[in-house]
């Protein structure tokens, strides 16, 4: 083949590689400069294809990690995915414990019939060969484990891995934001396996797994802190409820004249204290509810209920709350609704919270409407007001604990910022869902769904 034709073919092959097609047909080179160029292009294509495959597989590891899979699942995926592109017969994964003083085996897979180093095996880091890997941040390659054991006969881990049948190894440090957290060990049954490999792909795998471990560790810390917060709130609220109830009892006795007559001004001050104590007790009860729900200890007494009559009773209680602001509460209920299985006390609490909220943020002489409809296999209960509405950018935060929007109660009523969060938890505890629609200056509609009770066949 003439030189011009070969160069034309090489140029075409280069264009194909630019487009991502690395396995291209390149004519065998002759022993001249053009021929050597062709041979180099063919080798470049094979190298690019291999590297592209490595990066694709590393991307899959990242995808698995971001999907929230457990660390063991991701490690199993790594073991299967990379066997075709990098050499190993064994992978081990160890973490630093006891403030970095101890290395403990966490996971391993091997082609050996018996594994000698499994989860739980540990050794002291200080003075070990692994300490240098931590100090330098660089991988360590041992291409003759038998020879290394001869030079370091006291290395228990090397002796055990050699007994498994491994003859060479590549060890990568696991580092997150400059902090070492452990090691990843690649081992082969052949001596000299890692003599000519590029360690960067091994380090990239280790880096991805280090991030997964750190993410899991941080998540566990958040869970523990959240549990601690719930226990603290539950204990504090419980300890406050009894004395607050006693304060209210004494105030009631004073207001009915048990300790004598009060002037009109004194009586008004006592009534203000009574109203403030009611607000404090509501906050305490809300905190207890949140703590109980978060800890999974909120008792539900489920029973089958006819919704129409139940909702009318809830509406009558709500009308009393609305009288002070001359707000009308309308009940838009069909004559008959499918029965639901609920805890009546808790669902009444959710409805009362929604209606109270609607009244609190509505102007006087407006209307709050409670509506119930059947939607598929659920009953949808909504509470609509003609109030101020909620800014669009604040709607997504409404059901979070202690959240208050920029909208303020129209008569200076107090708000704990927990009412909607409790509604959401109660409804979700009934396998339902909560949603809200709102327009500034028009009003808001809060709604939740409850599954219909299964009908006897």
Secondary structure, 3 states (H helix, E strand, C coil): CCHHHHHHHHHHHHHHHHCCCCCCCCCCCCCCHHHHHHHHHHHHHHHHHHHHHHHHHHHHHHHHHHCCCCHHHHHHHHHHHCCCCCCCCEEEEEEEECCCCEEEEEEEEECCCCCCCCCCCEEECCCCHHHHHHHHCCCEEECCHHHHHHHCCCCHHHHHHHHHCCCEEEEEEEEECCEEEEEEEEEECCCCCCCCCCCHHHHHHHHHHHHHHHHHHHHHHHHHHHHHHHHHHHHHHHHHHHHHHHHHHHHHHHHCCCCCCCCHHHHHHHHHHHHHHHHHHHHHHHHHHHHHHHCCCCCCCCEEECHHHHHHHHHHHHHHHHHHHCCEEEEECCCCCCCEEECHHHHHHHHHHHHHHHHHCCCCCCEEEEEEEEECCEEEEEEECCCCCCCHHHHHHCCCCCCCCCCCCCCCCCCCCCHHHHHHHHHHHCCCCEEEEEECCCEEEEEEEEEECCCCC
